[in-house]
Amino acid sequence: MSEKKQNTIKDEIRELVSLAGFEEAKGLTVAQAAHHLCVSVARLHQMRLAGKGPKYHREDGRLLYSPLSVMAFRAKNSINQKKYKRI
């Protein structure tokens, strides 16, 4: 991977973490992760159960996604990125 692409991904990760309003260690809820991936909560659950979604962990009985894993999954799989353009 080129250095320019790595820097772009790092910038997107920082933006995701700041938009989510969470420290990286806490994680994103299922609804927040689905929003950032531009998929429904149900679709994210389906991907998780099939073993094809971003990495997750459980904390105090809650299912949480690391902002880094969500961003990496989005960059790797390009989910709906062309459909939604930034203004």
A tleap script that builds the chain and sets N, CA, C and O, in Angstrom:
source leaprc.protein.ff14SB
mol = sequence {
  NMET SER GLU LYS LYS GLN ASN THR ILE LYS
  ASP GLU ILE ARG GLU LEU VAL SER LEU ALA
  GLY PHE GLU GLU ALA LYS GLY LEU THR VAL
  ALA GLN ALA ALA HIE HIE LEU CYS VAL SER
  VAL ALA ARG LEU HIE GLN MET ARG LEU ALA
  GLY LYS GLY PRO LYS TYR HIE ARG GLU ASP
  GLY ARG LEU LEU TYR SER PRO LEU SER VAL
  MET ALA PHE ARG ALA LYS ASN SER ILE ASN
  GLN LYS LYS TYR LYS ARG CILE
}
set mol.1.N position { 0.853 -1.171 0.000 }
set mol.1.CA position { 0.000 0.000 0.000 }
set mol.1.C position { 0.901 1.237 0.000 }
set mol.1.O position { 1.885 1.304 0.736 }
set mol.2.N position { 0.553 2.194 -0.822 }
set mol.2.CA position { 1.371 3.394 -0.926 }
set mol.2.C position { 1.252 4.239 0.337 }
set mol.2.O position { 0.276 4.145 1.082 }
set mol.3.N position { 2.259 5.055 0.554 }
set mol.3.CA position { 2.277 5.914 1.738 }
set mol.3.C position { 1.132 6.924 1.695 }
set mol.3.O position { 0.546 7.249 2.728 }
set mol.4.N position { 0.816 7.418 0.500 }
set mol.4.CA position { -0.273 8.390 0.356 }
set mol.4.C position { -1.612 7.762 0.763 }
set mol.4.O position { -2.412 8.391 1.455 }
set mol.5.N position { -1.849 6.519 0.328 }
set mol.5.CA position { -3.091 5.839 0.674 }
set mol.5.C position { -3.159 5.552 2.171 }
set mol.5.O position { -4.227 5.672 2.772 }
set mol.6.N position { -2.026 5.172 2.784 }
set mol.6.CA position { -1.988 4.933 4.223 }
set mol.6.C position { -2.331 6.200 4.992 }
set mol.6.O position { -3.080 6.154 5.968 }
set mol.7.N position { -1.784 7.334 4.554 }
set mol.7.CA position { -2.084 8.608 5.219 }
set mol.7.C position { -3.550 8.969 5.066 }
set mol.7.O position { -4.157 9.494 5.999 }
set mol.8.N position { -4.130 8.694 3.899 }
set mol.8.CA position { -5.548 8.969 3.681 }
set mol.8.C position { -6.402 8.128 4.619 }
set mol.8.O position { -7.360 8.630 5.207 }
set mol.9.N position { -6.059 6.854 4.759 }
set mol.9.CA position { -6.807 5.973 5.657 }
set mol.9.C position { -6.661 6.436 7.102 }
set mol.9.O position { -7.638 6.431 7.851 }
set mol.10.N position { -5.462 6.833 7.503 }
set mol.10.CA position { -5.255 7.331 8.858 }
set mol.10.C position { -6.086 8.584 9.119 }
set mol.10.O position { -6.655 8.739 10.199 }
set mol.11.N position { -6.158 9.478 8.133 }
set mol.11.CA position { -6.970 10.687 8.280 }
set mol.11.C position { -8.447 10.334 8.426 }
set mol.11.O position { -9.156 10.932 9.235 }
set mol.12.N position { -8.906 9.364 7.643 }
set mol.12.CA position { -10.301 8.938 7.739 }
set mol.12.C position { -10.587 8.306 9.102 }
set mol.12.O position { -11.670 8.495 9.657 }
set mol.13.N position { -9.638 7.567 9.635 }
set mol.13.CA position { -9.808 6.959 10.955 }
set mol.13.C position { -9.928 8.035 12.017 }
set mol.13.O position { -10.802 7.969 12.881 }
set mol.14.N position { -9.052 9.025 11.955 }
set mol.14.CA position { -9.129 10.132 12.928 }
set mol.14.C position { -10.477 10.846 12.836 }
set mol.14.O position { -11.067 11.210 13.854 }
set mol.15.N position { -10.958 11.042 11.608 }
set mol.15.CA position { -12.243 11.707 11.416 }
set mol.15.C position { -13.376 10.868 11.991 }
set mol.15.O position { -14.270 11.402 12.647 }
set mol.16.N position { -13.347 9.579 11.754 }
set mol.16.CA position { -14.381 8.697 12.283 }
set mol.16.C position { -14.419 8.735 13.798 }
set mol.16.O position { -15.490 8.836 14.395 }
set mol.17.N position { -13.254 8.654 14.418 }
set mol.17.CA position { -13.180 8.673 15.878 }
set mol.17.C position { -13.710 9.995 16.415 }
set mol.17.O position { -14.441 10.010 17.405 }
set mol.18.N position { -13.353 11.101 15.775 }
set mol.18.CA position { -13.824 12.402 16.259 }
set mol.18.C position { -15.320 12.590 16.001 }
set mol.18.O position { -16.018 13.171 16.832 }
set mol.19.N position { -15.818 12.109 14.864 }
set mol.19.CA position { -17.249 12.215 14.580 }
set mol.19.C position { -18.071 11.380 15.544 }
set mol.19.O position { -19.169 11.771 15.940 }
set mol.20.N position { -17.539 10.243 15.913 }
set mol.20.CA position { -18.259 9.361 16.827 }
set mol.20.C position { -18.303 9.949 18.231 }
set mol.20.O position { -19.187 9.604 19.015 }
set mol.21.N position { -17.370 10.825 18.559 }
set mol.21.CA position { -17.357 11.437 19.872 }
set mol.21.C position { -16.886 10.496 20.958 }
set mol.21.O position { -17.190 10.702 22.133 }
set mol.22.N position { -16.159 9.481 20.589 }
set mol.22.CA position { -15.665 8.506 21.550 }
set mol.22.C position { -14.161 8.431 21.496 }
set mol.22.O position { -13.531 8.703 20.474 }
set mol.23.N position { -13.597 8.048 22.646 }
set mol.23.CA position { -12.197 7.693 22.642 }
set mol.23.C position { -12.104 6.336 21.981 }
set mol.23.O position { -13.044 5.542 22.034 }
set mol.24.N position { -10.993 6.077 21.373 }
set mol.24.CA position { -10.840 4.826 20.623 }
set mol.24.C position { -11.063 3.601 21.500 }
set mol.24.O position { -11.591 2.598 21.021 }
set mol.25.N position { -10.676 3.656 22.765 }
set mol.25.CA position { -10.757 2.491 23.633 }
set mol.25.C position { -12.200 2.101 23.960 }
set mol.25.O position { -12.466 0.930 24.231 }
set mol.26.N position { -13.132 3.048 23.941 }
set mol.26.CA position { -14.513 2.750 24.331 }
set mol.26.C position { -15.270 1.998 23.259 }
set mol.26.O position { -15.894 0.981 23.560 }
set mol.27.N position { -15.241 2.447 22.045 }
set mol.27.CA position { -15.881 1.745 20.953 }
set mol.27.C position { -17.198 2.357 20.515 }
set mol.27.O position { -17.748 3.241 21.172 }
set mol.28.N position { -17.688 1.863 19.389 }
set mol.28.CA position { -18.939 2.326 18.789 }
set mol.28.C position { -20.040 1.317 19.068 }
set mol.28.O position { -19.791 0.112 19.079 }
set mol.29.N position { -21.240 1.795 19.291 }
set mol.29.CA position { -22.372 0.898 19.435 }
set mol.29.C position { -22.703 0.309 18.070 }
set mol.29.O position { -22.164 0.733 17.048 }
set mol.30.N position { -23.595 -0.669 18.070 }
set mol.30.CA position { -23.996 -1.300 16.814 }
set mol.30.C position { -24.626 -0.258 15.885 }
set mol.30.O position { -24.329 -0.231 14.691 }
set mol.31.N position { -25.487 0.590 16.427 }
set mol.31.CA position { -26.154 1.606 15.606 }
set mol.31.C position { -25.152 2.597 15.022 }
set mol.31.O position { -25.273 2.984 13.860 }
set mol.32.N position { -24.172 3.007 15.808 }
set mol.32.CA position { -23.160 3.945 15.323 }
set mol.32.C position { -22.290 3.302 14.246 }
set mol.32.O position { -21.990 3.929 13.230 }
set mol.33.N position { -21.888 2.059 14.467 }
set mol.33.CA position { -21.075 1.358 13.475 }
set mol.33.C position { -21.855 1.178 12.170 }
set mol.33.O position { -21.307 1.369 11.085 }
set mol.34.N position { -23.131 0.810 12.280 }
set mol.34.CA position { -23.963 0.640 11.082 }
set mol.34.C position { -24.074 1.958 10.322 }
set mol.34.O position { -24.002 1.982 9.094 }
set mol.35.N position { -24.250 3.044 11.056 }
set mol.35.CA position { -24.342 4.362 10.421 }
set mol.35.C position { -23.072 4.692 9.640 }
set mol.35.O position { -23.147 5.152 8.501 }
set mol.36.N position { -21.912 4.459 10.244 }
set mol.36.CA position { -20.648 4.776 9.585 }
set mol.36.C position { -20.364 3.861 8.396 }
set mol.36.O position { -19.632 4.231 7.478 }
set mol.37.N position { -20.951 2.665 8.422 }
set mol.37.CA position { -20.775 1.743 7.300 }
set mol.37.C position { -21.863 1.893 6.248 }
set mol.37.O position { -21.817 1.242 5.204 }
set mol.38.N position { -22.847 2.753 6.523 }
set mol.38.CA position { -23.966 2.983 5.596 }
set mol.38.C position { -24.762 1.701 5.345 }
set mol.38.O position { -25.172 1.427 4.217 }
set mol.39.N position { -24.974 0.927 6.395 }
set mol.39.CA position { -25.805 -0.267 6.328 }
set mol.39.C position { -26.793 -0.223 7.492 }
set mol.39.O position { -26.610 0.544 8.438 }
set mol.40.N position { -27.830 -1.040 7.422 }
set mol.40.CA position { -28.789 -1.103 8.515 }
set mol.40.C position { -28.198 -1.902 9.674 }
set mol.40.O position { -27.231 -2.645 9.507 }
set mol.41.N position { -28.797 -1.733 10.846 }
set mol.41.CA position { -28.372 -2.488 12.021 }
set mol.41.C position { -28.567 -3.982 11.758 }
set mol.41.O position { -27.717 -4.796 12.121 }
set mol.42.N position { -29.681 -4.337 11.128 }
set mol.42.CA position { -29.953 -5.740 10.823 }
set mol.42.C position { -28.881 -6.317 9.899 }
set mol.42.O position { -28.437 -7.448 10.094 }
set mol.43.N position { -28.469 -5.554 8.907 }
set mol.43.CA position { -27.434 -6.015 7.974 }
set mol.43.C position { -26.104 -6.191 8.695 }
set mol.43.O position { -25.373 -7.141 8.418 }
set mol.44.N position { -25.782 -5.287 9.616 }
set mol.44.CA position { -24.538 -5.407 10.372 }
set mol.44.C position { -24.572 -6.664 11.236 }
set mol.44.O position { -23.563 -7.361 11.346 }
set mol.45.N position { -25.710 -6.965 11.849 }
set mol.45.CA position { -25.856 -8.205 12.631 }
set mol.45.C position { -25.676 -9.426 11.735 }
set mol.45.O position { -25.019 -10.390 12.128 }
set mol.46.N position { -26.253 -9.394 10.539 }
set mol.46.CA position { -26.096 -10.514 9.602 }
set mol.46.C position { -24.627 -10.714 9.239 }
set mol.46.O position { -24.141 -11.844 9.192 }
set mol.47.N position { -23.928 -9.618 8.984 }
set mol.47.CA position { -22.514 -9.714 8.627 }
set mol.47.C position { -21.712 -10.278 9.797 }
set mol.47.O position { -20.815 -11.096 9.596 }
set mol.48.N position { -22.032 -9.843 11.025 }
set mol.48.CA position { -21.330 -10.343 12.207 }
set mol.48.C position { -21.552 -11.837 12.379 }
set mol.48.O position { -20.602 -12.580 12.626 }
set mol.49.N position { -22.801 -12.287 12.251 }
set mol.49.CA position { -23.121 -13.700 12.430 }
set mol.49.C position { -22.480 -14.572 11.347 }
set mol.49.O position { -22.145 -15.730 11.597 }
set mol.50.N position { -22.314 -14.020 10.159 }
set mol.50.CA position { -21.675 -14.753 9.061 }
set mol.50.C position { -20.149 -14.689 9.151 }
set mol.50.O position { -19.455 -15.334 8.365 }
set mol.51.N position { -19.623 -13.911 10.108 }
set mol.51.CA position { -18.177 -13.772 10.259 }
set mol.51.C position { -17.550 -12.882 9.206 }
set mol.51.O position { -16.354 -12.984 8.935 }
set mol.52.N position { -18.356 -12.000 8.604 }
set mol.52.CA position { -17.863 -11.161 7.512 }
set mol.52.C position { -17.854 -9.675 7.850 }
set mol.52.O position { -17.543 -8.859 6.982 }
set mol.53.N position { -18.179 -9.304 9.064 }
set mol.53.CA position { -18.229 -7.896 9.438 }
set mol.53.C position { -16.937 -7.445 10.104 }
set mol.53.O position { -15.978 -8.212 10.196 }
set mol.54.N position { -16.913 -6.192 10.568 }
set mol.54.CA position { -15.732 -5.695 11.274 }
set mol.54.C position { -15.580 -6.394 12.625 }
set mol.54.O position { -16.539 -6.967 13.144 }
set mol.55.N position { -14.394 -6.345 13.180 }
set mol.55.CA position { -14.132 -6.971 14.474 }
set mol.55.C position { -14.917 -6.250 15.558 }
set mol.55.O position { -15.101 -5.034 15.510 }
set mol.56.N position { -15.370 -7.016 16.525 }
set mol.56.CA position { -16.169 -6.472 17.618 }
set mol.56.C position { -15.713 -7.099 18.929 }
set mol.56.O position { -14.953 -8.067 18.940 }
set mol.57.N position { -16.188 -6.533 20.026 }
set mol.57.CA position { -15.945 -7.118 21.337 }
set mol.57.C position { -17.139 -6.817 22.231 }
set mol.57.O position { -17.944 -5.932 21.939 }
set mol.58.N position { -17.239 -7.549 23.299 }
set mol.58.CA position { -18.314 -7.321 24.271 }
set mol.58.C position { -17.714 -6.689 25.520 }
set mol.58.O position { -16.668 -7.107 26.015 }
set mol.59.N position { -18.412 -5.664 26.013 }
set mol.59.CA position { -17.980 -4.987 27.226 }
set mol.59.C position { -19.209 -4.730 28.081 }
set mol.59.O position { -20.136 -4.043 27.652 }
set mol.60.N position { -19.218 -5.267 29.262 }
set mol.60.CA position { -20.362 -5.136 30.175 }
set mol.60.C position { -21.660 -5.575 29.502 }
set mol.60.O position { -22.703 -4.951 29.695 }
set mol.61.N position { -21.597 -6.633 28.725 }
set mol.61.CA position { -22.784 -7.164 28.061 }
set mol.61.C position { -23.185 -6.439 26.789 }
set mol.61.O position { -24.152 -6.827 26.134 }
set mol.62.N position { -22.448 -5.385 26.428 }
set mol.62.CA position { -22.773 -4.631 25.207 }
set mol.62.C position { -21.835 -5.039 24.082 }
set mol.62.O position { -20.666 -5.354 24.303 }
set mol.63.N position { -22.365 -5.025 22.898 }
set mol.63.CA position { -21.591 -5.324 21.699 }
set mol.63.C position { -21.021 -4.012 21.185 }
set mol.63.O position { -21.772 -3.090 20.866 }
set mol.64.N position { -19.693 -3.923 21.101 }
set mol.64.CA position { -19.037 -2.692 20.664 }
set mol.64.C position { -18.070 -2.977 19.524 }
set mol.64.O position { -17.474 -4.050 19.439 }
set mol.65.N position { -17.933 -1.988 18.653 }
set mol.65.CA position { -16.999 -2.061 17.531 }
set mol.65.C position { -15.919 -1.011 17.728 }
set mol.65.O position { -16.210 0.125 18.104 }
set mol.66.N position { -14.686 -1.387 17.477 }
set mol.66.CA position { -13.586 -0.433 17.526 }
set mol.66.C position { -13.706 0.506 16.331 }
set mol.66.O position { -13.926 0.049 15.209 }
set mol.67.N position { -13.564 1.814 16.553 }
set mol.67.CA position { -13.601 2.740 15.409 }
set mol.67.C position { -12.562 2.386 14.350 }
set mol.67.O position { -12.813 2.549 13.156 }
set mol.68.N position { -11.403 1.905 14.775 }
set mol.68.CA position { -10.365 1.529 13.818 }
set mol.68.C position { -10.796 0.332 12.978 }
set mol.68.O position { -10.549 0.302 11.772 }
set mol.69.N position { -11.439 -0.656 13.601 }
set mol.69.CA position { -11.856 -1.828 12.832 }
set mol.69.C position { -12.985 -1.477 11.866 }
set mol.69.O position { -13.052 -2.021 10.764 }
set mol.70.N position { -13.870 -0.573 12.275 }
set mol.70.CA position { -14.959 -0.143 11.388 }
set mol.70.C position { -14.391 0.597 10.180 }
set mol.70.O position { -14.803 0.359 9.045 }
set mol.71.N position { -13.447 1.490 10.435 }
set mol.71.CA position { -12.864 2.254 9.334 }
set mol.71.C position { -12.055 1.355 8.409 }
set mol.71.O position { -12.114 1.500 7.188 }
set mol.72.N position { -11.301 0.426 8.988 }
set mol.72.CA position { -10.517 -0.501 8.167 }
set mol.72.C position { -11.434 -1.391 7.331 }
set mol.72.O position { -11.149 -1.653 6.162 }
set mol.73.N position { -12.530 -1.854 7.925 }
set mol.73.CA position { -13.478 -2.688 7.198 }
set mol.73.C position { -14.112 -1.905 6.056 }
set mol.73.O position { -14.284 -2.424 4.954 }
set mol.74.N position { -14.456 -0.658 6.332 }
set mol.74.CA position { -15.062 0.190 5.296 }
set mol.74.C position { -14.085 0.430 4.145 }
set mol.74.O position { -14.461 0.359 2.975 }
set mol.75.N position { -12.834 0.713 4.488 }
set mol.75.CA position { -11.833 0.968 3.447 }
set mol.75.C position { -11.566 -0.296 2.631 }
set mol.75.O position { -11.394 -0.233 1.413 }
set mol.76.N position { -11.532 -1.432 3.304 }
set mol.76.CA position { -11.237 -2.688 2.613 }
set mol.76.C position { -12.381 -3.132 1.717 }
set mol.76.O position { -12.152 -3.654 0.626 }
set mol.77.N position { -13.607 -2.930 2.170 }
set mol.77.CA position { -14.765 -3.454 1.454 }
set mol.77.C position { -15.524 -2.414 0.646 }
set mol.77.O position { -16.402 -2.778 -0.136 }
set mol.78.N position { -15.218 -1.146 0.804 }
set mol.78.CA position { -15.844 -0.062 0.046 }
set mol.78.C position { -17.364 -0.157 0.055 }
set mol.78.O position { -18.000 -0.085 -0.996 }
set mol.79.N position { -17.943 -0.317 1.233 }
set mol.79.CA position { -19.389 -0.448 1.360 }
set mol.79.C position { -20.064 0.882 1.042 }
set mol.79.O position { -19.880 1.869 1.755 }
set mol.80.N position { -20.832 0.896 -0.012 }
set mol.80.CA position { -21.668 2.046 -0.387 }
set mol.80.C position { -20.916 3.376 -0.456 }
set mol.80.O position { -21.553 4.426 -0.377 }
set mol.81.N position { -19.606 3.373 -0.598 }
set mol.81.CA position { -18.877 4.636 -0.597 }
set mol.81.C position { -19.193 5.485 -1.820 }
set mol.81.O position { -19.218 6.712 -1.727 }
set mol.82.N position { -19.432 4.858 -2.960 }
set mol.82.CA position { -19.725 5.630 -4.166 }
set mol.82.C position { -21.155 6.138 -4.159 }
set mol.82.O position { -21.464 7.133 -4.814 }
set mol.83.N position { -22.020 5.471 -3.433 }
set mol.83.CA position { -23.432 5.857 -3.387 }
set mol.83.C position { -23.626 7.167 -2.623 }
set mol.83.O position { -24.457 7.993 -3.000 }
set mol.84.N position { -22.856 7.353 -1.546 }
set mol.84.CA position { -23.015 8.537 -0.712 }
set mol.84.C position { -21.797 9.423 -0.859 }
set mol.84.O position { -20.687 9.020 -0.512 }
set mol.85.N position { -21.993 10.624 -1.370 }
set mol.85.CA position { -20.889 11.551 -1.557 }
set mol.85.C position { -20.964 12.626 -0.480 }
set mol.85.O position { -22.047 13.033 -0.061 }
set mol.86.N position { -19.811 13.072 -0.049 }
set mol.86.CA position { -19.763 14.161 0.923 }
set mol.86.C position { -20.074 15.478 0.237 }
set mol.86.O position { -19.784 15.685 -0.941 }
set mol.87.N position { -20.658 16.329 0.996 }
set mol.87.CA position { -20.981 17.663 0.478 }
set mol.87.C position { -19.966 18.639 1.004 }
set mol.87.O position { -20.038 19.829 0.698 }
savepdb mol mol.pdb
quit
